[in-house]
Amino acid sequence: MGAKVSPLAPNVFHQPPALPGARLAARACGVRYQGRTDVMLLELAPGSTIAGVLTRSLTASAPVDLCRRHLKGGKARAILVNAGNANAFTGKLGVDAAQRCVKAAAAALKCKTSEIYVASTGVIGEPLNDKKITDNLPALIRELKADAWDDGARAIMTTDTFPKMATRSARIGGTEVTINGIAKGSGMIAPDMATMLAFVVTDAKIPAPILQALLRKGADKSFNCITVDSDTSTSDTLLLAATGQGPKHKKPASAADPILKEFRAALDSLLTDLAVQVVQDGEGAEKLITIDVSGAASANAARRIGLAIANSPLVKTAIAGEDANWGRIVMAVGKSGEKADRDRLSISIGGVEITRNGQRRADYDEAPVADHIKTRDIRIAVDVGVGRGSARVWTCDLTHRYIEINADYRS
């Protein structure tokens, strides 16, 4: 922290309102950072349900493994998060540290250990001094407030330059409910069934299995469609809790229940908002890149083609250097491993069609494309000409600042 705020940061930060059944607190516990908050406690009302998607990394952290087990119960009373130390690749020491945090929080909140969720983010391979967290639990509980979403978002930051927050309202059967969310992420961003760290809460009353179905689909369209550097974190955790403390509404029968139509749309919108904020805070980023792929064999194929473009260092550095080198997009499509018809491939940048039917247009004028590449918001569209699948993915450019940030990360 302390770095200059990303030039892609939102112009307006929307502070989530107080949400019935959820309170937050943040404290400076000295886990790694000095002079800033680094631990967050998110308390949930008794009876809250929860769902989650977690990293599929084969070197997942101890907190991820613990959350995976606790999600089977579908209930939650608190989420305890620390920044500065990922508690990943720390062996039995890491497992024991995570379990001590869980036991201490459960005892303080008088609930089952299976209702406590933990997440850690930061340096990999360093043992976590959990006593710095557990010693601060009494104070964290005393300081819990319903309107401290901004405090919570700031406490979980690592190389982030701004806190990531979003809020939405939606109706369930005519009753208005609220959804709030916070996230963190800046580098090591290429989610695989989850995100970096993100915590979303609604005051609606929704059973855990329905929450899980909603979250899985929402994550696939948002967090699983972003990349900063193609590196999937050991700690990716996305949790969605429902406190049931808002206005009473009709109980949904399934994730596909028509009464959830507006709620599903609002949840998807919030998840996408948070995911794009993560890309806007990509380490060293100067440009947000939106890539639309169409004409693919399936939606999943379209997403994989989009990510092949988004993860290409050659594409990302060309955009950073403001070089309209569209040939690198052709290369990335070809290496994706997905079906694409070379002789029907169409590429546009900034709304200007560059290629048609597998070759550059005879009347192509690079000037408007070059002007577009100089802006902060870059738009690329690709049609691969084999089917009807489509997807949108987001990434950022790759600048020298990314190297500087990661070269100095542990110092």
C-alpha positions in Angstrom: 0.0 0.0 0.0 1.0 3.6 -0.2 1.5 3.3 -4.0 0.0 5.8 -6.3 -3.6 4.9 -7.1 -4.1 3.2 -10.4 -5.0 5.5 -13.2 -7.8 3.0 -14.0 -9.4 3.3 -10.6 -13.1 4.2 -10.6 -13.9 7.9 -10.4 -16.4 7.3 -7.7 -16.2 4.7 -5.0 -19.6 3.4 -3.9 -19.6 2.7 -0.2 -21.9 -0.3 0.5 -24.6 0.6 3.0 -25.2 -1.1 6.3 -26.7 -4.6 5.7 -28.9 -6.3 8.3 -27.1 -9.3 9.8 -23.5 -8.2 8.9 -20.9 -6.2 10.8 -17.3 -5.6 10.1 -14.1 -4.5 11.9 -10.5 -3.9 10.9 -7.3 -3.6 12.9 -3.6 -3.1 12.5 -2.3 -6.3 13.9 1.3 -6.3 12.4 1.0 -9.6 10.6 3.5 -8.2 8.1 2.6 -4.6 7.5 3.3 -1.7 9.9 1.1 1.4 10.2 -1.9 0.0 8.4 -4.9 -2.3 9.1 -4.2 -5.9 8.0 -6.9 -8.0 9.6 -10.7 -8.0 9.0 -13.5 -9.7 10.8 -16.9 -10.0 9.1 -19.5 -11.1 11.5 -22.7 -12.7 10.2 -26.0 -13.2 12.1 -26.7 -16.7 13.5 -28.3 -18.9 10.9 -26.6 -17.3 8.0 -26.0 -19.6 5.0 -22.9 -19.5 2.8 -21.5 -20.7 -0.5 -18.1 -20.5 -2.0 -15.8 -21.2 -4.9 -12.1 -21.8 -4.2 -8.9 -22.1 -6.1 -8.2 -25.3 -7.9 -4.5 -24.7 -7.5 -2.7 -27.9 -6.4 -0.7 -25.8 -4.0 -3.7 -24.3 -2.3 -3.3 -22.6 1.1 -4.3 -24.0 4.5 -7.2 -21.5 4.8 -8.5 -22.7 1.4 -8.5 -26.3 2.5 -10.3 -25.3 5.7 -13.0 -23.3 3.9 -13.5 -26.2 1.5 -14.4 -28.5 4.5 -16.6 -25.9 6.3 -18.6 -25.1 3.2 -20.1 -28.6 3.3 -22.1 -27.5 6.4 -23.5 -24.4 4.5 -23.6 -22.2 7.7 -21.5 -19.2 8.7 -21.0 -16.9 11.6 -17.8 -15.1 10.6 -15.1 -14.6 8.1 -11.6 -13.8 9.4 -9.1 -12.4 6.9 -5.5 -11.3 7.1 -3.2 -9.6 4.6 0.5 -9.8 4.3 0.9 -13.5 4.8 -0.8 -16.1 2.5 -0.3 -19.0 5.0 0.3 -21.1 1.9 3.0 -23.8 1.5 3.5 -23.7 5.2 2.8 -27.4 6.0 1.5 -28.4 9.4 2.5 -25.1 10.8 0.0 -23.4 8.5 -2.8 -25.9 9.2 -2.3 -25.4 12.9 -2.3 -21.6 12.6 -5.5 -21.6 10.6 -7.2 -23.9 13.0 -6.2 -21.8 16.0 -7.7 -18.8 14.4 -10.9 -20.7 13.8 -11.1 -22.0 17.3 -10.4 -18.6 18.9 -13.1 -16.9 16.7 -15.6 -19.7 17.4 -15.1 -19.4 21.1 -15.4 -15.7 21.1 -18.6 -15.7 19.0 -20.0 -18.8 20.8 -20.6 -20.8 17.6 -19.4 -24.0 16.0 -15.9 -24.0 14.5 -17.4 -25.1 11.2 -19.2 -21.7 11.0 -15.9 -19.8 10.9 -14.1 -19.1 7.6 -10.6 -17.9 7.3 -8.7 -16.4 4.3 -5.1 -15.2 4.0 -3.3 -13.2 1.3 0.3 -12.1 0.9 3.7 -13.8 0.8 3.8 -17.5 0.2 6.0 -19.9 2.3 6.3 -17.8 5.5 4.8 -19.3 8.7 1.9 -17.2 10.0 2.2 -15.8 13.5 -1.5 -16.4 14.2 -1.1 -15.0 17.8 -1.1 -11.5 16.3 -4.6 -12.2 14.9 -6.1 -14.1 17.8 -4.8 -11.6 20.4 -6.7 -8.9 18.5 -10.0 -10.8 18.3 -11.6 -9.3 21.4 -10.9 -5.8 20.1 -12.1 -6.7 16.7 -15.4 -7.9 18.1 -15.8 -4.8 20.2 -15.3 -2.6 17.2 -17.7 -4.4 14.8 -19.9 -1.9 12.9 -22.6 -2.3 10.3 -21.2 0.5 8.0 -17.5 -0.5 8.0 -17.3 -2.0 4.5 -14.7 0.4 3.4 -12.5 -0.4 6.5 -12.9 -4.1 5.6 -11.9 -3.6 2.0 -8.8 -1.6 2.9 -7.6 -4.2 5.5 -7.4 -7.0 3.0 -5.3 -5.1 0.5 -1.8 -6.2 -0.5 -0.3 -4.5 -3.6 -3.8 -3.1 -4.3 -3.8 0.7 -4.8 -7.5 1.2 -4.0 -10.2 -0.7 -2.0 -12.7 -2.7 -4.1 -16.4 -2.4 -3.2 -19.8 -2.8 -4.8 -23.5 -2.8 -3.8 -26.7 -3.7 -5.5 -30.4 -4.0 -4.7 -32.9 -6.4 -6.2 -36.4 -7.7 -5.6 -37.3 -11.3 -4.7 -41.0 -11.7 -5.2 -41.6 -8.0 -4.9 -39.4 -7.6 -1.7 -36.3 -5.5 -2.0 -33.1 -7.0 -0.7 -29.5 -5.8 -0.7 -26.2 -7.3 -1.9 -22.8 -5.9 -0.7 -19.3 -7.1 -1.7 -15.7 -6.3 -1.3 -12.6 -7.8 -3.0 -8.9 -7.6 -3.2 -6.5 -8.4 -6.0 -3.8 -6.8 -8.1 -1.3 -9.4 -9.1 -1.2 -13.2 -9.3 -4.5 -12.9 -11.1 -5.9 -15.7 -13.3 -8.7 -17.2 -11.3 -9.6 -20.8 -11.7 -13.1 -21.4 -10.4 -12.8 -18.5 -7.9 -11.1 -15.2 -7.4 -8.3 -13.7 -5.3 -10.3 -12.8 -2.2 -13.9 -11.6 -2.4 -16.6 -11.6 0.2 -20.2 -10.9 -0.8 -23.2 -10.7 1.6 -26.9 -10.4 1.1 -29.7 -9.8 3.6 -31.9 -12.2 1.7 -32.8 -15.6 3.1 -31.5 -18.2 0.6 -30.6 -21.8 1.3 -26.9 -22.7 0.8 -27.4 -25.1 -2.1 -29.2 -22.3 -4.1 -26.5 -19.8 -3.1 -23.9 -22.2 -4.4 -25.6 -22.6 -7.8 -26.0 -18.9 -8.2 -22.4 -18.2 -7.2 -20.9 -20.9 -9.4 -22.6 -19.4 -12.5 -21.9 -15.9 -11.5 -18.2 -16.5 -10.9 -17.8 -18.2 -14.3 -19.1 -15.0 -16.0 -17.0 -12.6 -13.9 -14.0 -13.6 -11.9 -13.2 -16.5 -14.2 -13.2 -14.1 -17.1 -10.4 -11.8 -15.9 -6.6 -12.1 -15.9 -3.8 -9.7 -15.0 -0.7 -12.0 -15.4 -2.0 -15.6 -16.1 -0.9 -16.7 -12.6 -3.6 -18.5 -10.5 -3.2 -17.8 -6.8 -2.8 -20.4 -4.0 -5.4 -18.5 -2.0 -8.3 -17.7 -4.3 -11.4 -17.5 -2.2 -14.9 -16.2 -3.1 -17.6 -16.5 -0.5 -21.3 -15.5 -0.7 -23.3 -15.4 2.5 -27.0 -14.8 3.1 -28.0 -13.4 6.6 -31.7 -13.7 6.2 -32.1 -10.6 8.3 -33.6 -8.3 5.6 -37.3 -7.9 4.7 -39.2 -11.2 4.6 -39.7 -12.6 1.1 -41.0 -15.8 -0.5 -38.6 -18.7 -0.3 -37.0 -19.6 -3.6 -37.4 -23.2 -4.7 -34.2 -23.4 -6.8 -31.6 -21.2 -8.4 -33.7 -21.2 -11.5 -36.8 -20.0 -9.6 -38.4 -17.0 -11.5 -38.6 -15.0 -8.3 -34.8 -14.9 -8.3 -34.5 -13.5 -11.8 -33.7 -9.9 -10.6 -31.5 -11.2 -7.8 -29.5 -13.3 -10.2 -28.9 -10.3 -12.5 -27.9 -8.1 -9.6 -25.5 -10.7 -8.2 -23.9 -11.2 -11.6 -23.6 -7.4 -12.0 -22.0 -7.0 -8.6 -19.5 -9.9 -9.2 -18.6 -8.4 -12.6 -18.1 -5.0 -11.1 -15.7 -6.3 -8.4 -13.8 -8.5 -11.0 -13.3 -5.6 -13.3 -12.1 -3.4 -10.4 -9.4 -6.1 -9.8 -8.3 -5.7 -13.4 -8.3 -1.9 -13.2 -5.9 -2.3 -10.3 -3.6 -4.8 -12.1 -0.1 -4.2 -11.0 1.4 -1.4 -13.1 -1.7 -1.2 -15.3 -2.2 1.8 -17.5 -5.0 0.4 -19.7 -8.1 -1.7 -19.2 -8.6 -4.2 -22.1 -12.0 -5.7 -22.9 -12.0 -8.6 -25.3 -15.2 -9.9 -26.9 -15.0 -13.2 -28.7 -17.8 -14.5 -30.9 -18.3 -17.2 -33.5 -16.7 -19.9 -31.3 -17.7 -23.5 -31.0 -19.1 -22.9 -27.5 -19.2 -20.2 -24.7 -16.3 -22.0 -22.9 -14.3 -22.1 -26.1 -14.9 -18.4 -26.6 -13.7 -17.7 -23.1 -10.5 -19.8 -23.6 -9.8 -17.9 -26.9 -10.4 -14.6 -25.1 -8.0 -15.6 -22.3 -5.4 -16.7 -24.7 -5.4 -13.2 -26.1 -5.7 -11.6 -22.7 -2.7 -13.6 -21.3 -0.4 -13.0 -24.3 2.6 -11.0 -23.1 3.0 -9.9 -26.8 -0.5 -8.5 -27.0 -0.3 -6.9 -23.6 3.1 -5.2 -24.2 2.0 -4.0 -27.7 -0.9 -2.3 -26.1 1.3 -0.9 -23.3 3.6 0.5 -26.0 0.5 1.8 -27.9 1.4 -0.2 -31.0 -1.6 -1.3 -33.0 0.0 -4.7 -33.8 -3.1 -6.7 -34.5 -1.0 -9.6 -35.9 -0.3 -10.6 -32.3 -4.1 -11.2 -31.8 -4.0 -13.5 -34.8 -1.2 -15.4 -33.1 -3.0 -15.7 -29.8 -6.2 -17.0 -31.4 -4.1 -19.7 -33.1 -2.3 -20.8 -30.0 -5.5 -21.1 -27.9 -6.1 -24.7 -28.9 -9.8 -24.0 -29.7 -11.4 -24.3 -33.1 -11.1 -21.2 -35.3 -11.5 -20.8 -39.1 -8.4 -18.9 -40.2 -10.1 -17.9 -43.5 -13.1 -16.4 -41.7 -11.3 -14.7 -38.8 -12.5 -11.1 -38.2 -10.7 -8.7 -35.8 -11.7 -5.2 -34.7 -10.0 -2.8 -32.4 -11.9 0.2 -31.1 -14.8 -0.6 -33.3 -12.7 -0.5 -36.5 -12.8 -3.7 -38.5 -9.2 -4.6 -39.4 -9.6 -8.1 -41.0 -12.3 -9.9 -42.8 -12.4 -13.4 -44.2 -9.0 -14.2 -43.0 -7.0 -11.2 -44.3 -6.5 -7.5 -43.7 -9.2 -5.3 -45.3 -7.9 -3.5 -48.4 -9.3 -0.2 -47.1 -7.9 -0.6 -43.6 -6.8 2.7 -42.1 -4.6 2.3 -39.0 -4.9 5.9 -37.9 -8.2 5.5 -35.8 -7.0 2.3 -34.3 -3.7 3.9 -33.3 -5.7 6.7 -31.7 -7.8 4.2 -29.8 -4.8 2.3 -28.5 -3.6 5.6 -26.9 -6.7 5.7 -24.6 -7.2 4.0 -21.2 -10.1 1.8 -22.3 -9.1 -0.6 -25.1 -11.8 -2.7 -26.9 -10.9 -5.8 -29.0 -13.5 -7.9 -30.8 -12.7 -11.2 -32.5 -15.0 -13.5 -34.5 -13.5 -16.9 -35.2 -16.2 -18.1 -37.6 -17.0 -21.6 -36.5 -20.1 -21.4 -34.3 -22.3 -19.3 -32.1 -20.4 -19.3 -28.8 -19.4 -15.9 -27.3 -17.7 -14.6 -24.2 -16.2 -11.4 -22.8 -13.0 -11.3 -20.8 -11.0 -8.5 -19.2 -7.3 -7.9 -18.8 -4.8 -5.0 -18.6 -1.6 -4.0 -20.3 1.8 -5.2 -19.1 4.2 -2.4 -18.2 7.6 -2.2 -16.7 6.0 -1.1 -13.4 4.7 -4.7 -13.1 8.3 -5.9 -13.0 9.2 -3.3 -10.4 6.3 -4.1 -8.1 7.0 -7.9 -8.1 10.8 -7.5 -7.9 10.3 -5.6 -4.7 7.4 -7.5 -3.3 9.2 -9.2 -0.3 11.5 -6.3 0.6 
